């Protein structure tokens, strides 16, 4: 991809996010290298789960279901997630096998 095309893609993406996701854009701007360095495992897994499920999904729906996902994923306790035999509890909340299995696999 040439630099001009890359700049135009970025400009269009930034304009879209600024118009439709202004709160999230402000949150992203607040992230620093220390943000993740200061997170514990539970916080990190919570953020990671949000990103996995938010990709290609309506954030408004995810926001309503996220506490249930947190419960389904053992309150983001890594030891308990690693012992999950299946992601069925998460699938009962948001029926997306790829996202559920990917989260469990990547967390382990």
Order of alpha helices (4+ residues) and beta strands (2+ residues): alpha-alpha-alpha-alpha-alpha-alpha-alpha-alpha
